[in-house]
Amino acid sequence: MQDYILEMRNITKEFPGVRALDNVNLKVRRGEIHALVGENGAGKSTLMNILSGVYPDGTYSGDLVVNGEICKFKNIQQSENAGIAIIHQELALIPLLSIAENIFLGNIQGSHNIMDWTLTYKNAIPLMQRVGLTDNPETPINQIGVGKQQLVEIAKALSKNCKLLILDEPTAALNERDSKNLLDLLKSLQAEGMTCVIISHKLNEICYVADSITVLRDGRSVADFDDALKVSEDEIIRHMVGRELTNRYPAKTNTPESEVYFEIKNWWVHHPEFPEKAIIEDANIQLHRGEVVGLAGLMGAGRTEFAMSVFGKSYGCRITGEAYKEGKKIDVSTVPKAIANGIAYLSEDRKTYGLILSQTISKNISLTNLKRIKKHGVLDLNQEIRETEKNARQFGVKCSSIFQEAGNLSGGNQQKVVLAKWMFSQPDVLILDEPTRGIDVGAKYDIYKIIDELAASGKCVLVISSELPELLGVCDRIYVMNEGHIRGETPASEATQESLMHQLI
């Protein structure tokens, strides 16, 4: 007889106008790594939020069974007391606090609710060692990379004697090396008796780490695979999207023009807090009309800093260099001037820089180009609704209506709104920083098609991505950035993952 640490039976959850979960069933064996996959809006995060007490008992129907007993969690604390911990896609860390302080957030080390600092740092060290963190426990969180921040989150879960660890898109913000390190850590925790549920869109990682897989589609559980080694990525995709997806990347339909359309020359950027430190050094790139150009690099290579500095000097200080469009020098010294010159930048951090979470989908989309919906200096609200609804539909945003607040969307649907927003500005040069982060395989294909259509319409696109197969699949040329320098430039048709990796490290 199977030993299940978790059973979720006939779980149904409704929001106004939307049935997010419809009689979903999930079984997780003790000591396994169980993968939960599905398209954006399939209900994965909602299901895990029920398990972790974010959505309390009474707000859903069905049974939640942990260690053979029906549980009715009213809050997150009750879930944690049952040995369940969840690490969300957006990390719940406080940047200015130390590693040790973040590990014990809500779990004070001391007595009578008084922090014992000596005990805090002492107890943090074995937890850090367990997850492979070698930093000083007094180091502030904002001084370590995203990969290490994920490890801090796991150490925080271990500090609460977690028995069932849920990870929602844990590698979304990580490069390939950090992703593999994290997956190997999950395997080592499994060897110690930990049970894990991992939500991810990266099917190669799922096949690498998972023992079993559950697939959700449109709020229903549509497939269970007890042995992940016996299922192919293509079969998982077929269940996720309800159709065959024979090619992950659309065939290119456009040949770039020979003349340079957009160019950055001799670009230097210095650190905003330490002006003597150069982050980008003498970078030069060229984009042709109708071309998709990739920018590869490891975490910390300077890709995002470069993109933000070009887009209205939104990052850095002592920025020097020149930007040209159609051979003419243009002014990109502020964000409005960059937008006026036809440049758009999709940030990798959609919650901070991409969206106003308290505003509706419609308002978020229209903000980049209010002139498009103005008549005689007055906003035409009917036109705004028509135009933004068309954009949201084009990007396949799953929502009850365009009047839904952006903050209530899933992470992947938020990313689609950001893409729709920048396309509403009708740019000539589009800089996409991790455009498919947190987006499922079916939606990725749709975005790749849109990128190809943009190029075919004469626009030029710069794609920054940590996924080398993605760059090879969608780009015409690829630049490699390492420690703020452009190390190389290669036609995508001549590049391989191995050749690019040699330039990255």
CORSUL-V68326 format. One record per residue. N is the residue number from 0. RES is the residue in one small letter. BURIAL is 1 if it has 9 or more other C-alpha atoms within 8 Angstrom, else 0. Layout:
n,res,burial
N,RES,BURIAL
N,RES,BURIAL
This chain:
n,res,burial
0,m,0
1,q,0
2,d,0
3,y,1
4,i,1
5,l,1
6,e,1
7,m,1
8,r,1
9,n,1
10,i,1
11,t,1
12,k,1
13,e,1
14,f,0
15,p,0
16,g,0
17,v,0
18,r,1
19,a,1
20,l,1
21,d,1
22,n,1
23,v,1
24,n,1
25,l,1
26,k,0
27,v,1
28,r,1
29,r,1
30,g,1
31,e,1
32,i,1
33,h,1
34,a,1
35,l,1
36,v,1
37,g,1
38,e,1
39,n,1
40,g,1
41,a,1
42,g,1
43,k,1
44,s,0
45,t,1
46,l,1
47,m,1
48,n,1
49,i,1
50,l,1
51,s,1
52,g,1
53,v,1
54,y,1
55,p,1
56,d,1
57,g,0
58,t,0
59,y,1
60,s,1
61,g,1
62,d,1
63,l,1
64,v,1
65,v,1
66,n,0
67,g,0
68,e,0
69,i,0
70,c,0
71,k,0
72,f,1
73,k,1
74,n,1
75,i,1
76,q,0
77,q,1
78,s,1
79,e,1
80,n,0
81,a,0
82,g,1
83,i,1
84,a,1
85,i,1
86,i,1
87,h,1
88,q,1
89,e,0
90,l,1
91,a,0
92,l,0
93,i,0
94,p,0
95,l,0
96,l,1
97,s,1
98,i,1
99,a,1
100,e,1
101,n,1
102,i,1
103,f,1
104,l,0
105,g,0
106,n,0
107,i,1
108,q,1
109,g,1
110,s,0
111,h,0
112,n,0
113,i,0
114,m,1
115,d,1
116,w,0
117,t,0
118,l,1
119,t,1
120,y,1
121,k,0
122,n,0
123,a,1
124,i,1
125,p,0
126,l,1
127,m,1
128,q,1
129,r,0
130,v,1
131,g,0
132,l,1
133,t,0
134,d,0
135,n,0
136,p,1
137,e,0
138,t,1
139,p,1
140,i,1
141,n,0
142,q,0
143,i,1
144,g,0
145,v,0
146,g,1
147,k,1
148,q,1
149,q,1
150,l,1
151,v,1
152,e,1
153,i,1
154,a,1
155,k,1
156,a,1
157,l,1
158,s,1
159,k,1
160,n,0
161,c,1
162,k,1
163,l,1
164,l,1
165,i,1
166,l,1
167,d,1
168,e,1
169,p,1
170,t,1
171,a,0
172,a,0
173,l,1
174,n,1
175,e,0
176,r,0
177,d,1
178,s,1
179,k,0
180,n,0
181,l,1
182,l,1
183,d,1
184,l,1
185,l,1
186,k,1
187,s,0
188,l,1
189,q,1
190,a,0
191,e,0
192,g,0
193,m,1
194,t,1
195,c,1
196,v,1
197,i,1
198,i,1
199,s,1
200,h,1
201,k,0
202,l,0
203,n,0
204,e,0
205,i,1
206,c,1
207,y,0
208,v,1
209,a,1
210,d,1
211,s,1
212,i,1
213,t,1
214,v,1
215,l,1
216,r,1
217,d,1
218,g,1
219,r,1
220,s,1
221,v,1
222,a,0
223,d,1
224,f,1
225,d,0
226,d,1
227,a,1
228,l,0
229,k,0
230,v,1
231,s,0
232,e,1
233,d,1
234,e,0
235,i,1
236,i,1
237,r,1
238,h,1
239,m,1
240,v,1
241,g,0
242,r,0
243,e,0
244,l,1
245,t,0
246,n,0
247,r,0
248,y,1
249,p,1
250,a,0
251,k,0
252,t,0
253,n,0
254,t,0
255,p,1
256,e,1
257,s,0
258,e,0
259,v,1
260,y,1
261,f,1
262,e,1
263,i,1
264,k,1
265,n,1
266,w,1
267,w,1
268,v,1
269,h,1
270,h,1
271,p,0
272,e,0
273,f,0
274,p,1
275,e,0
276,k,0
277,a,1
278,i,1
279,i,1
280,e,1
281,d,1
282,a,1
283,n,1
284,i,0
285,q,1
286,l,1
287,h,1
288,r,1
289,g,1
290,e,1
291,v,1
292,v,1
293,g,1
294,l,1
295,a,1
296,g,1
297,l,1
298,m,1
299,g,0
300,a,1
301,g,1
302,r,1
303,t,1
304,e,1
305,f,1
306,a,1
307,m,1
308,s,1
309,v,1
310,f,1
311,g,1
312,k,1
313,s,1
314,y,0
315,g,1
316,c,1
317,r,0
318,i,1
319,t,0
320,g,1
321,e,1
322,a,1
323,y,1
324,k,1
325,e,0
326,g,0
327,k,0
328,k,0
329,i,1
330,d,0
331,v,1
332,s,1
333,t,1
334,v,1
335,p,0
336,k,1
337,a,1
338,i,1
339,a,0
340,n,1
341,g,1
342,i,1
343,a,1
344,y,1
345,l,1
346,s,1
347,e,1
348,d,0
349,r,1
350,k,0
351,t,0
352,y,0
353,g,1
354,l,1
355,i,1
356,l,1
357,s,0
358,q,1
359,t,1
360,i,1
361,s,1
362,k,0
363,n,1
364,i,1
365,s,1
366,l,0
367,t,1
368,n,1
369,l,1
370,k,0
371,r,0
372,i,1
373,k,1
374,k,0
375,h,0
376,g,0
377,v,0
378,l,1
379,d,1
380,l,0
381,n,0
382,q,0
383,e,1
384,i,1
385,r,0
386,e,0
387,t,1
388,e,1
389,k,0
390,n,1
391,a,1
392,r,0
393,q,0
394,f,1
395,g,0
396,v,1
397,k,0
398,c,0
399,s,0
400,s,0
401,i,1
402,f,0
403,q,1
404,e,1
405,a,1
406,g,1
407,n,0
408,l,1
409,s,0
410,g,1
411,g,1
412,n,1
413,q,1
414,q,1
415,k,1
416,v,1
417,v,1
418,l,1
419,a,1
420,k,1
421,w,1
422,m,0
423,f,1
424,s,1
425,q,0
426,p,1
427,d,1
428,v,1
429,l,1
430,i,1
431,l,1
432,d,1
433,e,1
434,p,1
435,t,0
436,r,1
437,g,1
438,i,1
439,d,1
440,v,1
441,g,1
442,a,1
443,k,1
444,y,1
445,d,1
446,i,1
447,y,1
448,k,1
449,i,0
450,i,1
451,d,1
452,e,0
453,l,1
454,a,1
455,a,1
456,s,0
457,g,1
458,k,1
459,c,1
460,v,1
461,l,1
462,v,1
463,i,1
464,s,1
465,s,1
466,e,0
467,l,1
468,p,0
469,e,0
470,l,1
471,l,1
472,g,0
473,v,1
474,c,1
475,d,1
476,r,1
477,i,1
478,y,1
479,v,1
480,m,1
481,n,1
482,e,1
483,g,1
484,h,1
485,i,1
486,r,1
487,g,0
488,e,1
489,t,1
490,p,1
491,a,1
492,s,0
493,e,0
494,a,1
495,t,0
496,q,1
497,e,0
498,s,0
499,l,1
500,m,0
501,h,0
502,q,1
503,l,1
504,i,0
